[in-house]
Amino acid sequence: MKLRHALAFAIVPVVVVLAILQGSALLTRSYMDEASLQAGSALRLAVAALAGHLSRYEPLPALIADHADIEGLLQAPDSPSLRRVANKYLKEINDLLESSDIYVMTPDGNTVAASNYDQPGTFIGENFSYRPYFRDAIAGHPARFYALGTTSLKRGYYFSSPVVVAKKILGVIVFKVDIESIEASWRGGEYKIFVADPEGIVFMSGSPEWLYTGILPLDAPRLARTQASRRYAEAVLKPLRATESVYHGQHLMRIAGEGTAREYLRLSHYMPEADWTVNVLLDTASVRTQARTALIAVLLFICLAGLGLAVLWQRRARVVERLRLQEEARNELEHRVEERTADLARVNEQIELEIAERRLTEQELRKTQADLIQAGKLAGLGQMSAALSHEFNQPLAAAKTYADSAALLIDRGRAPEAQDNVRRISSLIDRMASISRHLRNFARKPNEKLGPVPLPDVIADTLEIVAPRLKAAGARLTVALDGQDLIVKAGPVRLQQVLVNIVSNAADAVEGLDDREILLSASRVEERVVIEVCDRGPGVPAAITERIFDPFFTTKGVGKGLGLGLSISYNIIKDFGGNLSVADRTDGGAVFRIELDSAAAAREAAE
């Protein structure tokens, strides 16, 4: 027992030290993350200020380039009077816009007019053909560039634009923007802000001692690219004595000064339009101080918690008693849970029996539905029986006539004409056999699975069946198929039953009317095929539209229908994963619309 206590006293200090170290790391990381969010806001404000300041001046060179005085000067650059007018105009614009300088150059890079024409450091007579902003503009492209002026020795951002007259570039106009006003606003704040070019050279900074220092190594290629454009004139470039590290995803930069070194949290943002990288630095000394203060507060809290634990230790006996009572209560609860579990098991058995009964009922329902579909087809055939009788009687009467005529012709020795009559009789028999075959296939109880079904073939078989009904009603059926890939996911016999039912209803609707035309159209709309049957009948009133697909609902007279056709058709289309709807046409009549999934679209997607 004594050994156990001694071991506990030895382990506790180690655990406390580890906890302090881990807590210090976690608090420092948390405060670093919070400081990063604040620095990010400062960075966004700095970037927005820079972008807003520059965007004010970006369109101005192109506008000034179109001025008549500038165009006139570049057409006659040696004219003293034109130079005086252009210089005066540039000075007025520069004073109005509070920019740094505006000047005009000829195609060889010589400056012929400038807003500072009357100052000692005027740009007139200087040649800036080595600047990238001149080379880009003389090539016909507006350009941007930032640099230290070689004449004025002032930093600025340059906007240039070609001066084009009659589709010919006569020169370049340059607009220099002073950026020192923004830089001045960065001084003395909580954050240190500086801007670096693509070579890593600091171009703008709230700390003047950092200007023209490199945060990247100033190797020979980097210095050569900078000197080629004379971006910083004669300024001396030196490296910034800084080292970078990463602390839990945060970028830290330690910058050495005169005898001291400070650590900063660094956030950067690249401005592609200006080709700058804006950097915000936040001194981490305050962050680490806050973390240490928070850690001390946590330790004080732990000490107070230790005192509380000492008090709780005295109540250990009462806790043990309470645990014993809880154990008894838990045992009682477990007993009740077992009883409840047994009750739930009995309920589950009853539910499983009900599920089995419902599945059996569902099978019976599906069988009944299939019988109703078959009854609907037979009912449709019964309604068409008169027309079908006429359709069979007509070729039978004709065949009888041709047979009698053939017998007479044979008696008279006119064999070729008798053979022609026999051929006609054979043709009539083929026609009757075709009608009989389609009726037999239609009446057969289908046992089919869903698959790709060519819609034109189904429509052709449908026309064979409904032809007698259309003829009896005196109706004209026009078929319009849009496209070749009209292949739907369905069952051919059941889809044929739906089309027969809807076309037959359309024939009933137009029978006895002046306009008895029926239009059956089909087209592919994205991933679906849409089939429409339109007629010129009386249409479908709104009150009937809501019930038209209900079982045993019909608007026909007694003995003319069971009211099952559209209900069965609706359920068949739903089984196919499609939709069947009805609506009134704006110019009279009704339109039944069938939407089915396109099997051709599914095949194309698979390929």
Secondary structure as UniProt FT lines:
FT   HELIX           2..55
FT   TURN            56..59
FT   HELIX           60..65
FT   HELIX           68..75
FT   TURN            77..78
FT   HELIX           80..97
FT   STRAND          101..105
FT   TURN            107..108
FT   STRAND          110..114
FT   TURN            115..118
FT   TURN            120..121
FT   TURN            124..125
FT   TURN            129..130
FT   HELIX           132..138
FT   TURN            139..140
FT   STRAND          143..148
FT   TURN            150..152
FT   STRAND          155..165
FT   TURN            166..167
FT   STRAND          168..178
FT   HELIX           180..185
FT   TURN            186..188
FT   STRAND          192..196
FT   TURN            198..199
FT   STRAND          201..205
FT   HELIX           208..210
FT   TURN            211..212
FT   STRAND          213..214
FT   HELIX           220..228
FT   TURN            229..234
FT   STRAND          238..239
FT   STRAND          242..247
FT   TURN            248..249
FT   STRAND          250..256
FT   STRAND          261..271
FT   TURN            272..275
FT   STRAND          276..283
FT   HELIX           285..314
FT   HELIX           316..383
FT   HELIX           385..411
FT   TURN            412..413
FT   HELIX           415..443
FT   STRAND          451..454
FT   HELIX           455..473
FT   STRAND          476..482
FT   STRAND          487..490
FT   HELIX           492..510
FT   TURN            511..512
FT   STRAND          517..525
FT   TURN            526..527
FT   STRAND          528..534
FT   HELIX           542..545
FT   TURN            546..549
FT   TURN            551..552
FT   TURN            558..559
FT   HELIX           565..575
FT   TURN            576..577
FT   STRAND          579..584
FT   TURN            586..587
FT   STRAND          590..598
FT   HELIX           599..606
//
